[in-house]
């Protein structure tokens, strides 16, 4: 059995579907989790899906994923632009890391153009709404497949 893919979510994402739906859409975080669980099964993986409004808890989840997981998808939300702690935790991980966003931060307020997480991530997927998560899962599975082929 493969180790799970960790999907980590930052502050205010527990309010998806209610908070600024014109930007983030009407799907809830629970809807996104269910879609990811359904989608990832066809690839032979499971997920660990977590959300926190607390920066230190997200760091703890990243550290847990270092040994318990095979890849990380992270939507750090507002911490994207502010958290050196999350950046440092991700730099300690030797796994595929996919940064994901529902919206396209580069087209929004100027302060959103800076991403500390992108500097530690393997790649970034943004602007596709809730589909960003499943696109991120596909990218992670592709990276894992390419890594396992290279080790053969």
N, CA, C and O atoms as a GROMACS GRO file, in nm:
protein
  608
    1UNK      N    1   0.084  -0.119   0.000
    1UNK     CA    2   0.000   0.000   0.000
    1UNK      C    3   0.088   0.125   0.000
    1UNK      O    4   0.185   0.133   0.076
    2UNK      N    5   0.055   0.219  -0.083
    2UNK     CA    6   0.127   0.345  -0.090
    2UNK      C    7   0.100   0.430   0.034
    2UNK      O    8  -0.007   0.421   0.094
    3UNK      N    9   0.198   0.511   0.072
    3UNK     CA   10   0.175   0.610   0.176
    3UNK      C   11   0.074   0.711   0.121
    3UNK      O   12   0.064   0.728  -0.001
    4UNK      N   13   0.000   0.778   0.208
    4UNK     CA   14  -0.101   0.874   0.160
    4UNK      C   15  -0.039   1.004   0.111
    4UNK      O   16   0.074   1.040   0.145
    5UNK      N   17  -0.116   1.073   0.030
    5UNK     CA   18  -0.084   1.209  -0.012
    5UNK      C   19  -0.150   1.302   0.089
    5UNK      O   20  -0.270   1.293   0.114
    6UNK      N   21  -0.072   1.391   0.145
    6UNK     CA   22  -0.125   1.488   0.241
    6UNK      C   23  -0.177   1.610   0.166
    6UNK      O   24  -0.110   1.665   0.080
    7UNK      N   25  -0.298   1.651   0.201
    7UNK     CA   26  -0.357   1.773   0.146
    7UNK      C   27  -0.382   1.866   0.264
    7UNK      O   28  -0.467   1.840   0.349
    8UNK      N   29  -0.306   1.975   0.266
    8UNK     CA   30  -0.307   2.066   0.380
    8UNK      C   31  -0.368   2.200   0.339
    8UNK      O   32  -0.338   2.253   0.232
    9UNK      N   33  -0.452   2.252   0.424
    9UNK     CA   34  -0.528   2.373   0.395
    9UNK      C   35  -0.511   2.475   0.506
    9UNK      O   36  -0.519   2.441   0.624
   10UNK      N   37  -0.489   2.599   0.467
   10UNK     CA   38  -0.462   2.706   0.561
   10UNK      C   39  -0.586   2.780   0.609
   10UNK      O   40  -0.698   2.730   0.598
   11UNK      N   41  -0.563   2.901   0.661
   11UNK     CA   42  -0.668   2.975   0.730
   11UNK      C   43  -0.783   3.017   0.641
   11UNK      O   44  -0.766   3.051   0.523
   12UNK      N   45  -0.899   3.013   0.701
   12UNK     CA   46  -1.026   3.055   0.643
   12UNK      C   47  -1.082   2.960   0.536
   12UNK      O   48  -1.192   2.981   0.487
   13UNK      N   49  -1.006   2.857   0.500
   13UNK     CA   50  -1.059   2.764   0.400
   13UNK      C   51  -1.173   2.680   0.455
   13UNK      O   52  -1.249   2.620   0.379
   14UNK      N   53  -1.187   2.675   0.588
   14UNK     CA   54  -1.304   2.611   0.648
   14UNK      C   55  -1.432   2.688   0.617
   14UNK      O   56  -1.542   2.636   0.641
   15UNK      N   57  -1.420   2.810   0.565
   15UNK     CA   58  -1.537   2.891   0.530
   15UNK      C   59  -1.570   2.888   0.381
   15UNK      O   60  -1.656   2.964   0.335
   16UNK      N   61  -1.504   2.800   0.306
   16UNK     CA   62  -1.534   2.791   0.163
   16UNK      C   63  -1.682   2.766   0.141
   16UNK      O   64  -1.747   2.693   0.217
   17UNK      N   65  -1.734   2.827   0.037
   17UNK     CA   66  -1.876   2.817   0.005
   17UNK      C   67  -1.957   2.930   0.068
   17UNK      O   68  -2.068   2.960   0.024
   18UNK      N   69  -1.900   2.992   0.172
   18UNK     CA   70  -1.967   3.102   0.241
   18UNK      C   71  -1.890   3.233   0.223
   18UNK      O   72  -1.951   3.339   0.210
   19UNK      N   73  -1.759   3.226   0.224
   19UNK     CA   74  -1.674   3.345   0.222
   19UNK      C   75  -1.635   3.380   0.079
   19UNK      O   76  -1.573   3.299   0.010
   20UNK      N   77  -1.671   3.496   0.034
   20UNK     CA   78  -1.636   3.547  -0.098
   20UNK      C   79  -1.652   3.442  -0.209
   20UNK      O   80  -1.555   3.410  -0.278
   21UNK      N   81  -1.773   3.390  -0.225
   21UNK     CA   82  -1.793   3.286  -0.327
   21UNK      C   83  -1.764   3.335  -0.469
   21UNK      O   84  -1.736   3.254  -0.557
   22UNK      N   85  -1.771   3.466  -0.493
   22UNK     CA   86  -1.739   3.518  -0.625
   22UNK      C   87  -1.590   3.499  -0.658
   22UNK      O   88  -1.552   3.501  -0.775
   23UNK      N   89  -1.507   3.480  -0.557
   23UNK     CA   90  -1.364   3.453  -0.577
   23UNK      C   91  -1.335   3.304  -0.562
   23UNK      O   92  -1.265   3.246  -0.645
   24UNK      N   93  -1.389   3.242  -0.455
   24UNK     CA   94  -1.350   3.106  -0.418
   24UNK      C   95  -1.451   2.999  -0.458
   24UNK      O   96  -1.422   2.880  -0.446
   25UNK      N   97  -1.568   3.038  -0.504
   25UNK     CA   98  -1.668   2.942  -0.547
   25UNK      C   99  -1.762   2.902  -0.434
   25UNK      O  100  -1.750   2.948  -0.321
   26UNK      N  101  -1.855   2.814  -0.468
   26UNK     CA  102  -1.958   2.773  -0.374
   26UNK      C  103  -1.935   2.635  -0.314
   26UNK      O  104  -2.010   2.593  -0.227
   27UNK      N  105  -1.832   2.566  -0.359
   27UNK     CA  106  -1.802   2.435  -0.300
   27UNK      C  107  -1.741   2.454  -0.162
   27UNK      O  108  -1.663   2.546  -0.140
   28UNK      N  109  -1.777   2.365  -0.071
   28UNK     CA  110  -1.721   2.369   0.063
   28UNK      C  111  -1.590   2.290   0.066
   28UNK      O  112  -1.559   2.217  -0.028
   29UNK      N  113  -1.516   2.306   0.173
   29UNK     CA  114  -1.394   2.227   0.187
   29UNK      C  115  -1.428   2.078   0.195
   29UNK      O  116  -1.353   1.994   0.147
   30UNK      N  117  -1.542   2.046   0.257
   30UNK     CA  118  -1.588   1.907   0.260
   30UNK      C  119  -1.617   1.853   0.122
   30UNK      O  120  -1.586   1.737   0.093
   31UNK      N  121  -1.676   1.934   0.035
   31UNK     CA  122  -1.701   1.894  -0.104
   31UNK      C  123  -1.568   1.863  -0.175
   31UNK      O  124  -1.556   1.764  -0.247
   32UNK      N  125  -1.470   1.950  -0.152
   32UNK     CA  126  -1.339   1.932  -0.216
   32UNK      C  127  -1.272   1.806  -0.163
   32UNK      O  128  -1.214   1.729  -0.240
   33UNK      N  129  -1.280   1.784  -0.032
   33UNK     CA  130  -1.221   1.662   0.026
   33UNK      C  131  -1.285   1.538  -0.035
   33UNK      O  132  -1.214   1.445  -0.074
   34UNK      N  133  -1.417   1.535  -0.044
   34UNK     CA  134  -1.486   1.418  -0.101
   34UNK      C  135  -1.444   1.394  -0.246
   34UNK      O  136  -1.423   1.280  -0.287
   35UNK      N  137  -1.433   1.501  -0.324
   35UNK     CA  138  -1.390   1.488  -0.463
   35UNK      C  139  -1.248   1.433  -0.471
   35UNK      O  140  -1.220   1.346  -0.554
   36UNK      N  141  -1.160   1.482  -0.386
   36UNK     CA  142  -1.022   1.433  -0.385
   36UNK      C  143  -1.017   1.286  -0.346
   36UNK      O  144  -0.944   1.208  -0.408
   37UNK      N  145  -1.093   1.247  -0.245
   37UNK     CA  146  -1.095   1.106  -0.202
   37UNK      C  147  -1.142   1.015  -0.315
   37UNK      O  148  -1.085   0.909  -0.338
   38UNK      N  149  -1.247   1.058  -0.385
   38UNK     CA  150  -1.298   0.979  -0.496
   38UNK      C  151  -1.197   0.971  -0.609
   38UNK      O  152  -1.175   0.865  -0.667
   39UNK      N  153  -1.135   1.083  -0.641
   39UNK     CA  154  -1.043   1.090  -0.754
   39UNK      C  155  -0.914   1.011  -0.731
   39UNK      O  156  -0.866   0.945  -0.823
   40UNK      N  157  -0.860   1.018  -0.612
   40UNK     CA  158  -0.728   0.960  -0.587
   40UNK      C  159  -0.732   0.806  -0.583
   40UNK      O  160  -0.630   0.741  -0.605
   41UNK      N  161  -0.847   0.749  -0.555
   41UNK     CA  162  -0.860   0.603  -0.549
   41UNK      C  163  -0.816   0.536  -0.678
   41UNK      O  164  -0.754   0.430  -0.675
   42UNK      N  165  -0.849   0.598  -0.791
   42UNK     CA  166  -0.815   0.537  -0.920
   42UNK      C  167  -0.664   0.529  -0.943
   42UNK      O  168  -0.618   0.456  -1.030
   43UNK      N  169  -0.588   0.604  -0.864
   43UNK     CA  170  -0.442   0.602  -0.876
   43UNK      C  171  -0.378   0.511  -0.773
   43UNK      O  172  -0.256   0.493  -0.773
   44UNK      N  173  -0.459   0.452  -0.684
   44UNK     CA  174  -0.406   0.362  -0.583
   44UNK      C  175  -0.350   0.432  -0.460
   44UNK      O  176  -0.266   0.376  -0.389
   45UNK      N  177  -0.396   0.553  -0.435
   45UNK     CA  178  -0.350   0.628  -0.318
   45UNK      C  179  -0.468   0.664  -0.231
   45UNK      O  180  -0.584   0.659  -0.273
   46UNK      N  181  -0.437   0.699  -0.108
   46UNK     CA  182  -0.534   0.757  -0.017
   46UNK      C  183  -0.483   0.896   0.018
   46UNK      O  184  -0.371   0.932  -0.017
   47UNK      N  185  -0.565   0.974   0.086
   47UNK     CA  186  -0.524   1.108   0.127
   47UNK      C  187  -0.541   1.125   0.276
   47UNK      O  188  -0.623   1.058   0.340
   48UNK      N  189  -0.463   1.215   0.330
   48UNK     CA  190  -0.484   1.271   0.463
   48UNK      C  191  -0.518   1.417   0.438
   48UNK      O  192  -0.436   1.490   0.382
   49UNK      N  193  -0.635   1.459   0.477
   49UNK     CA  194  -0.688   1.592   0.446
   49UNK      C  195  -0.701   1.670   0.576
   49UNK      O  196  -0.774   1.629   0.666
   50UNK      N  197  -0.630   1.784   0.586
   50UNK     CA  198  -0.631   1.861   0.709
   50UNK      C  199  -0.645   2.009   0.679
   50UNK      O  200  -0.605   2.057   0.572
   51UNK      N  201  -0.703   2.080   0.774
   51UNK     CA  202  -0.717   2.226   0.765
   51UNK      C  203  -0.690   2.284   0.901
   51UNK      O  204  -0.730   2.229   1.004
   52UNK      N  205  -0.621   2.399   0.902
   52UNK     CA  206  -0.603   2.472   1.027
   52UNK      C  207  -0.594   2.621   1.000
   52UNK      O  208  -0.545   2.665   0.896
   53UNK      N  209  -0.643   2.696   1.096
   53UNK     CA  210  -0.627   2.841   1.094
   53UNK      C  211  -0.501   2.884   1.169
   53UNK      O  212  -0.471   3.002   1.180
   54UNK      N  213  -0.428   2.785   1.220
   54UNK     CA  214  -0.312   2.811   1.306
   54UNK      C  215  -0.184   2.772   1.233
   54UNK      O  216  -0.167   2.656   1.195
   55UNK      N  217  -0.095   2.867   1.214
   55UNK     CA  218   0.029   2.845   1.139
   55UNK      C  219   0.110   2.729   1.196
   55UNK      O  220   0.157   2.644   1.121
   56UNK      N  221   0.127   2.724   1.327
   56UNK     CA  222   0.207   2.618   1.389
   56UNK      C  223   0.149   2.480   1.366
   56UNK      O  224   0.225   2.383   1.354
   57UNK      N  225   0.018   2.468   1.361
   57UNK     CA  226  -0.042   2.337   1.332
   57UNK      C  227  -0.011   2.294   1.190
   57UNK      O  228   0.013   2.175   1.166
   58UNK      N  229  -0.010   2.387   1.098
   58UNK     CA  230   0.024   2.353   0.959
   58UNK      C  231   0.169   2.306   0.952
   58UNK      O  232   0.200   2.212   0.879
   59UNK      N  233   0.257   2.371   1.024
   59UNK     CA  234   0.397   2.327   1.032
   59UNK      C  235   0.402   2.184   1.087
   59UNK      O  236   0.476   2.100   1.034
   60UNK      N  237   0.326   2.155   1.192
   60UNK     CA  238   0.321   2.019   1.248
   60UNK      C  239   0.273   1.918   1.143
   60UNK      O  240   0.328   1.809   1.134
   61UNK      N  241   0.171   1.954   1.064
   61UNK     CA  242   0.121   1.864   0.961
   61UNK      C  243   0.227   1.838   0.854
   61UNK      O  244   0.242   1.725   0.806
   62UNK      N  245   0.301   1.940   0.817
   62UNK     CA  246   0.409   1.924   0.718
   62UNK      C  247   0.515   1.829   0.774
   62UNK      O  248   0.563   1.741   0.702
   63UNK      N  249   0.551   1.847   0.899
   63UNK     CA  250   0.652   1.760   0.960
   63UNK      C  251   0.601   1.616   0.969
   63UNK      O  252   0.678   1.522   0.951
   64UNK      N  253   0.475   1.597   0.996
   64UNK     CA  254   0.415   1.463   0.998
   64UNK      C  255   0.422   1.401   0.859
   64UNK      O  256   0.456   1.283   0.845
   65UNK      N  257   0.391   1.478   0.758
   65UNK     CA  258   0.390   1.428   0.620
   65UNK      C  259   0.530   1.387   0.574
   65UNK      O  260   0.543   1.301   0.487
   66UNK      N  261   0.635   1.448   0.629
   66UNK     CA  262   0.774   1.414   0.591
   66UNK      C  263   0.799   1.264   0.596
   66UNK      O  264   0.866   1.209   0.508
   67UNK      N  265   0.744   1.197   0.697
   67UNK     CA  266   0.768   1.054   0.714
   67UNK      C  267   0.645   0.968   0.686
   67UNK      O  268   0.658   0.853   0.645
   68UNK      N  269   0.528   1.022   0.709
   68UNK     CA  270   0.406   0.942   0.695
   68UNK      C  271   0.344   0.951   0.556
   68UNK      O  272   0.260   0.868   0.522
   69UNK      N  273   0.385   1.050   0.475
   69UNK     CA  274   0.323   1.070   0.345
   69UNK      C  275   0.420   1.047   0.230
   69UNK      O  276   0.538   1.022   0.250
   70UNK      N  277   0.365   1.055   0.108
   70UNK     CA  278   0.447   1.040  -0.012
   70UNK      C  279   0.451   1.167  -0.096
   70UNK      O  280   0.534   1.179  -0.186
   71UNK      N  281   0.362   1.262  -0.066
   71UNK     CA  282   0.358   1.390  -0.137
   71UNK      C  283   0.272   1.485  -0.054
   71UNK      O  284   0.194   1.442   0.032
   72UNK      N  285   0.288   1.615  -0.080
   72UNK     CA  286   0.208   1.717  -0.012
   72UNK      C  287   0.145   1.808  -0.115
   72UNK      O  288   0.212   1.859  -0.204
   73UNK      N  289   0.014   1.827  -0.102
   73UNK     CA  290  -0.055   1.936  -0.170
   73UNK      C  291  -0.086   2.037  -0.060
   73UNK      O  292  -0.139   2.000   0.044
   74UNK      N  293  -0.054   2.161  -0.083
   74UNK     CA  294  -0.078   2.261   0.020
   74UNK      C  295  -0.142   2.385  -0.040
   74UNK      O  296  -0.091   2.445  -0.135
   75UNK      N  297  -0.255   2.422   0.019
   75UNK     CA  298  -0.318   2.550  -0.009
   75UNK      C  299  -0.298   2.632   0.119
   75UNK      O  300  -0.380   2.627   0.210
   76UNK      N  301  -0.189   2.707   0.124
   76UNK     CA  302  -0.158   2.779   0.247
   76UNK      C  303  -0.243   2.903   0.270
   76UNK      O  304  -0.231   2.969   0.373
   77UNK      N  305  -0.328   2.936   0.174
   77UNK     CA  306  -0.416   3.054   0.184
   77UNK      C  307  -0.332   3.176   0.215
   77UNK      O  308  -0.228   3.196   0.152
   78UNK      N  309  -0.373   3.259   0.310
   78UNK     CA  310  -0.302   3.384   0.339
   78UNK      C  311  -0.158   3.361   0.384
   78UNK      O  312  -0.074   3.449   0.368
   79UNK      N  313  -0.128   3.243   0.440
   79UNK     CA  314   0.010   3.215   0.482
   79UNK      C  315   0.105   3.203   0.363
   79UNK      O  316   0.227   3.206   0.381
   80UNK      N  317   0.051   3.190   0.243
   80UNK     CA  318   0.133   3.189   0.122
   80UNK      C  319   0.228   3.307   0.119
   80UNK      O  320   0.344   3.294   0.081
   81UNK      N  321   0.177   3.421   0.160
   81UNK     CA  322   0.246   3.549   0.142
   81UNK      C  323   0.320   3.596   0.266
   81UNK      O  324   0.386   3.700   0.264
   82UNK      N  325   0.308   3.519   0.376
   82UNK     CA  326   0.362   3.569   0.502
   82UNK      C  327   0.446   3.470   0.581
   82UNK      O  328   0.522   3.511   0.668
   83UNK      N  329   0.435   3.342   0.554
   83UNK     CA  330   0.490   3.244   0.647
   83UNK      C  331   0.626   3.188   0.609
   83UNK      O  332   0.638   3.101   0.522
   84UNK      N  333   0.727   3.239   0.675
   84UNK     CA  334   0.861   3.182   0.663
   84UNK      C  335   0.864   3.048   0.736
   84UNK      O  336   0.939   2.959   0.696
   85UNK      N  337   0.785   3.032   0.841
   85UNK     CA  338   0.781   2.905   0.915
   85UNK      C  339   0.732   2.791   0.826
   85UNK      O  340   0.789   2.682   0.830
   86UNK      N  341   0.629   2.814   0.747
   86UNK     CA  342   0.579   2.710   0.656
   86UNK      C  343   0.683   2.685   0.546
   86UNK      O  344   0.707   2.570   0.510
   87UNK      N  345   0.743   2.789   0.494
   87UNK     CA  346   0.851   2.774   0.396
   87UNK      C  347   0.963   2.687   0.452
   87UNK      O  348   1.006   2.592   0.386
   88UNK      N  349   1.009   2.717   0.572
   88UNK     CA  350   1.118   2.640   0.633
   88UNK      C  351   1.078   2.493   0.653
   88UNK      O  352   1.159   2.403   0.629
   89UNK      N  353   0.955   2.469   0.696
   89UNK     CA  354   0.909   2.331   0.715
   89UNK      C  355   0.906   2.257   0.582
   89UNK      O  356   0.947   2.141   0.576
   90UNK      N  357   0.859   2.322   0.477
   90UNK     CA  358   0.855   2.258   0.345
   90UNK      C  359   0.995   2.230   0.292
   90UNK      O  360   1.016   2.129   0.225
   91UNK      N  361   1.090   2.317   0.320
   91UNK     CA  362   1.228   2.297   0.274
   91UNK      C  363   1.291   2.173   0.337
   91UNK      O  364   1.388   2.119   0.283
   92UNK      N  365   1.238   2.127   0.449
   92UNK     CA  366   1.289   2.008   0.517
   92UNK      C  367   1.226   1.879   0.464
   92UNK      O  368   1.256   1.771   0.514
   93UNK      N  369   1.139   1.890   0.365
   93UNK     CA  370   1.066   1.775   0.311
   93UNK      C  371   1.127   1.732   0.179
   93UNK      O  372   1.150   1.814   0.089
   94UNK      N  373   1.153   1.603   0.168
   94UNK     CA  374   1.206   1.547   0.043
   94UNK      C  375   1.095   1.467  -0.027
   94UNK      O  376   1.108   1.347  -0.051
   95UNK      N  377   0.988   1.536  -0.060
   95UNK     CA  378   0.872   1.477  -0.128
   95UNK      C  379   0.824   1.577  -0.233
   95UNK      O  380   0.857   1.695  -0.225
   96UNK      N  381   0.747   1.531  -0.331
   96UNK     CA  382   0.682   1.628  -0.419
   96UNK      C  383   0.589   1.719  -0.338
   96UNK      O  384   0.512   1.673  -0.254
   97UNK      N  385   0.598   1.849  -0.365
   97UNK     CA  386   0.515   1.948  -0.298
   97UNK      C  387   0.446   2.030  -0.406
   97UNK      O  388   0.512   2.092  -0.489
   98UNK      N  389   0.314   2.029  -0.404
   98UNK     CA  390   0.235   2.104  -0.501
   98UNK      C  391   0.161   2.214  -0.426
   98UNK      O  392   0.078   2.185  -0.340
   99UNK      N  393   0.190   2.337  -0.459
   99UNK     CA  394   0.118   2.451  -0.404
   99UNK      C  395  -0.009   2.468  -0.487
   99UNK      O  396  -0.004   2.470  -0.610
  100UNK      N  397  -0.122   2.481  -0.419
  100UNK     CA  398  -0.248   2.497  -0.491
  100UNK      C  399  -0.326   2.617  -0.437
  100UNK      O  400  -0.321   2.649  -0.318
  101UNK      N  401  -0.398   2.682  -0.528
  101UNK     CA  402  -0.485   2.793  -0.494
  101UNK      C  403  -0.612   2.786  -0.578
  101UNK      O  404  -0.608   2.748  -0.695
  102UNK      N  405  -0.723   2.821  -0.518
  102UNK     CA  406  -0.849   2.825  -0.589
  102UNK      C  407  -0.851   2.940  -0.689
  102UNK      O  408  -0.893   2.924  -0.803
  103UNK      N  409  -0.805   3.056  -0.643
  103UNK     CA  410  -0.802   3.174  -0.728
  103UNK      C  411  -0.664   3.186  -0.792
  103UNK      O  412  -0.577   3.101  -0.773
  104UNK      N  413  -0.645   3.292  -0.867
  104UNK     CA  414  -0.516   3.320  -0.930
  104UNK      C  415  -0.455   3.438  -0.854
  104UNK      O  416  -0.485   3.553  -0.886
  105UNK      N  417  -0.370   3.412  -0.753
  105UNK     CA  418  -0.318   3.520  -0.670
  105UNK      C  419  -0.250   3.632  -0.748
  105UNK      O  420  -0.257   3.748  -0.708
  106UNK      N  421  -0.184   3.600  -0.858
  106UNK     CA  422  -0.110   3.701  -0.935
  106UNK      C  423  -0.201   3.807  -0.997
  106UNK      O  424  -0.154   3.915  -1.033
  107UNK      N  425  -0.329   3.777  -1.010
  107UNK     CA  426  -0.422   3.875  -1.070
  107UNK      C  427  -0.500   3.952  -0.965
  107UNK      O  428  -0.589   4.030  -0.998
  108UNK      N  429  -0.467   3.930  -0.839
  108UNK     CA  430  -0.540   3.996  -0.731
  108UNK      C  431  -0.457   4.109  -0.670
  108UNK      O  432  -0.378   4.170  -0.742
  109UNK      N  433  -0.472   4.137  -0.544
  109UNK     CA  434  -0.398   4.245  -0.480
  109UNK      C  435  -0.247   4.222  -0.494
  109UNK      O  436  -0.201   4.108  -0.498
  110UNK      N  437  -0.172   4.331  -0.502
  110UNK     CA  438  -0.028   4.321  -0.529
  110UNK      C  439   0.046   4.241  -0.423
  110UNK      O  440   0.145   4.174  -0.454
  111UNK      N  441   0.002   4.246  -0.297
  111UNK     CA  442   0.073   4.172  -0.193
  111UNK      C  443   0.063   4.020  -0.212
  111UNK      O  444   0.141   3.945  -0.155
  112UNK      N  445  -0.034   3.976  -0.292
  112UNK     CA  446  -0.050   3.832  -0.316
  112UNK      C  447   0.048   3.778  -0.421
  112UNK      O  448   0.055   3.657  -0.442
  113UNK      N  449   0.122   3.865  -0.485
  113UNK     CA  450   0.216   3.820  -0.589
  113UNK      C  451   0.334   3.744  -0.528
  113UNK      O  452   0.394   3.661  -0.595
  114UNK      N  453   0.368   3.772  -0.403
  114UNK     CA  454   0.479   3.705  -0.334
  114UNK      C  455   0.431   3.575  -0.272
  114UNK      O  456   0.334   3.575  -0.196
  115UNK      N  457   0.497   3.463  -0.304
  115UNK     CA  458   0.466   3.335  -0.243
  115UNK      C  459   0.593   3.274  -0.187
  115UNK      O  460   0.684   3.236  -0.261
  116UNK      N  461   0.599   3.264  -0.055
  116UNK     CA  462   0.711   3.194   0.008
  116UNK      C  463   0.702   3.045  -0.024
  116UNK      O  464   0.804   2.979  -0.045
  117UNK      N  465   0.582   2.993  -0.029
  117UNK     CA  466   0.561   2.850  -0.052
  117UNK      C  467   0.612   2.809  -0.190
  117UNK      O  468   0.670   2.701  -0.205
  118UNK      N  469   0.590   2.892  -0.291
  118UNK     CA  470   0.635   2.859  -0.427
  118UNK      C  471   0.785   2.834  -0.432
  118UNK      O  472   0.833   2.756  -0.515
  119UNK      N  473   0.859   2.900  -0.344
  119UNK     CA  474   1.004   2.885  -0.343
  119UNK      C  475   1.047   2.749  -0.289
  119UNK      O  476   1.162   2.708  -0.306
  120UNK      N  477   0.956   2.678  -0.223
  120UNK     CA  478   0.985   2.545  -0.170
  120UNK      C  479   0.911   2.435  -0.245
  120UNK      O  480   0.940   2.317  -0.227
  121UNK      N  481   0.815   2.474  -0.328
  121UNK     CA  482   0.729   2.376  -0.396
  121UNK      C  483   0.791   2.324  -0.524
  121UNK      O  484   0.872   2.390  -0.588
  122UNK      N  485   0.750   2.204  -0.560
  122UNK     CA  486   0.786   2.146  -0.688
  122UNK      C  487   0.716   2.220  -0.801
  122UNK      O  488   0.773   2.240  -0.908
  123UNK      N  489   0.592   2.262  -0.776
  123UNK     CA  490   0.513   2.335  -0.875
  123UNK      C  491   0.390   2.396  -0.811
  123UNK      O  492   0.356   2.367  -0.696
  124UNK      N  493   0.323   2.481  -0.888
  124UNK     CA  494   0.204   2.552  -0.839
  124UNK      C  495   0.090   2.538  -0.940
  124UNK      O  496   0.110   2.549  -1.061
  125UNK      N  497  -0.029   2.514  -0.887
  125UNK     CA  498  -0.150   2.510  -0.968
  125UNK      C  499  -0.248   2.609  -0.906
  125UNK      O  500  -0.281   2.598  -0.788
  126UNK      N  501  -0.294   2.705  -0.985
  126UNK     CA  502  -0.385   2.806  -0.930
  126UNK      C  503  -0.483   2.854  -1.036
  126UNK      O  504  -0.458   2.846  -1.156
  127UNK      N  505  -0.595   2.906  -0.987
  127UNK     CA  506  -0.690   2.970  -1.074
  127UNK      C  507  -0.798   2.881  -1.132
  127UNK      O  508  -0.877   2.926  -1.214
  128UNK      N  509  -0.803   2.756  -1.091
  128UNK     CA  510  -0.902   2.663  -1.147
  128UNK      C  511  -1.012   2.628  -1.047
  128UNK      O  512  -1.079   2.526  -1.063
  129UNK      N  513  -1.030   2.711  -0.947
  129UNK     CA  514  -1.132   2.684  -0.847
  129UNK      C  515  -1.106   2.552  -0.777
  129UNK      O  516  -0.990   2.514  -0.758
  130UNK      N  517  -1.212   2.482  -0.740
  130UNK     CA  518  -1.198   2.355  -0.671
  130UNK      C  519  -1.123   2.252  -0.754
  130UNK      O  520  -1.062   2.160  -0.699
  131UNK      N  521  -1.125   2.266  -0.887
  131UNK     CA  522  -1.051   2.173  -0.973
  131UNK      C  523  -0.900   2.180  -0.951
  131UNK      O  524  -0.828   2.087  -0.987
  132UNK      N  525  -0.851   2.290  -0.892
  132UNK     CA  526  -0.708   2.301  -0.863
  132UNK      C  527  -0.660   2.184  -0.777
  132UNK      O  528  -0.547   2.138  -0.793
  133UNK      N  529  -0.746   2.137  -0.688
  133UNK     CA  530  -0.707   2.026  -0.600
  133UNK      C  531  -0.686   1.898  -0.679
  133UNK      O  532  -0.584   1.830  -0.662
  134UNK      N  533  -0.781   1.863  -0.765
  134UNK     CA  534  -0.766   1.739  -0.841
  134UNK      C  535  -0.655   1.750  -0.946
  134UNK      O  536  -0.589   1.651  -0.978
  135UNK      N  537  -0.634   1.869  -1.000
  135UNK     CA  538  -0.519   1.889  -1.089
  135UNK      C  539  -0.389   1.872  -1.011
  135UNK      O  540  -0.293   1.816  -1.063
  136UNK      N  541  -0.387   1.919  -0.888
  136UNK     CA  542  -0.271   1.900  -0.803
  136UNK      C  543  -0.247   1.754  -0.770
  136UNK      O  544  -0.133   1.709  -0.767
  137UNK      N  545  -0.354   1.681  -0.744
  137UNK     CA  546  -0.340   1.537  -0.719
  137UNK      C  547  -0.282   1.467  -0.841
  137UNK      O  548  -0.194   1.382  -0.828
  138UNK      N  549  -0.331   1.501  -0.959
  138UNK     CA  550  -0.279   1.442  -1.083
  138UNK      C  551  -0.130   1.472  -1.097
  138UNK      O  552  -0.051   1.384  -1.134
  139UNK      N  553  -0.091   1.595  -1.070
  139UNK     CA  554   0.050   1.632  -1.079
  139UNK      C  555   0.134   1.553  -0.979
  139UNK      O  556   0.242   1.505  -1.012
  140UNK      N  557   0.084   1.539  -0.857
  140UNK     CA  558   0.158   1.463  -0.755
  140UNK      C  559   0.174   1.317  -0.795
  140UNK      O  560   0.282   1.260  -0.783
  141UNK      N  561   0.066   1.257  -0.843
  141UNK     CA  562   0.072   1.117  -0.886
  141UNK      C  563   0.170   1.101  -1.002
  141UNK      O  564   0.247   1.005  -1.006
  142UNK      N  565   0.169   1.194  -1.096
  142UNK     CA  566   0.264   1.189  -1.208
  142UNK      C  567   0.408   1.198  -1.158
  142UNK      O  568   0.494   1.123  -1.203
  143UNK      N  569   0.433   1.289  -1.065
  143UNK     CA  570   0.568   1.302  -1.009
  143UNK      C  571   0.610   1.175  -0.935
  143UNK      O  572   0.723   1.130  -0.948
  144UNK      N  573   0.518   1.118  -0.859
  144UNK     CA  574   0.548   0.994  -0.787
  144UNK      C  575   0.577   0.880  -0.883
  144UNK      O  576   0.668   0.800  -0.861
  145UNK      N  577   0.499   0.873  -0.990
  145UNK     CA  578   0.520   0.769  -1.091
  145UNK      C  579   0.655   0.785  -1.158
  145UNK      O  580   0.727   0.687  -1.178
  146UNK      N  581   0.690   0.907  -1.194
  146UNK     CA  582   0.820   0.932  -1.258
  146UNK      C  583   0.935   0.903  -1.164
  146UNK      O  584   1.039   0.854  -1.208
  147UNK      N  585   0.918   0.932  -1.034
  147UNK     CA  586   1.022   0.904  -0.936
  147UNK      C  587   1.041   0.754  -0.919
  147UNK      O  588   1.155   0.707  -0.912
  148UNK      N  589   0.931   0.679  -0.913
  148UNK     CA  590   0.944   0.536  -0.894
  148UNK      C  591   1.004   0.469  -1.017
  148UNK      O  592   1.079   0.372  -1.004
  149UNK      N  593   0.973   0.519  -1.136
  149UNK     CA  594   1.034   0.466  -1.259
  149UNK      C  595   1.182   0.493  -1.262
  149UNK      O  596   1.260   0.410  -1.307
  150UNK      N  597   1.222   0.611  -1.215
  150UNK     CA  598   1.363   0.647  -1.216
  150UNK      C  599   1.444   0.560  -1.120
  150UNK      O  600   1.563   0.539  -1.142
  151UNK      N  601   1.381   0.511  -1.013
  151UNK     CA  602   1.450   0.428  -0.915
  151UNK      C  603   1.466   0.284  -0.961
  151UNK      O  604   1.542   0.209  -0.901
  152UNK      N  605   1.396   0.245  -1.066
  152UNK     CA  606   1.403   0.106  -1.114
  152UNK      C  607   1.532   0.079  -1.185
  152UNK      O  608   1.555  -0.033  -1.232
   0.00000   0.00000   0.00000
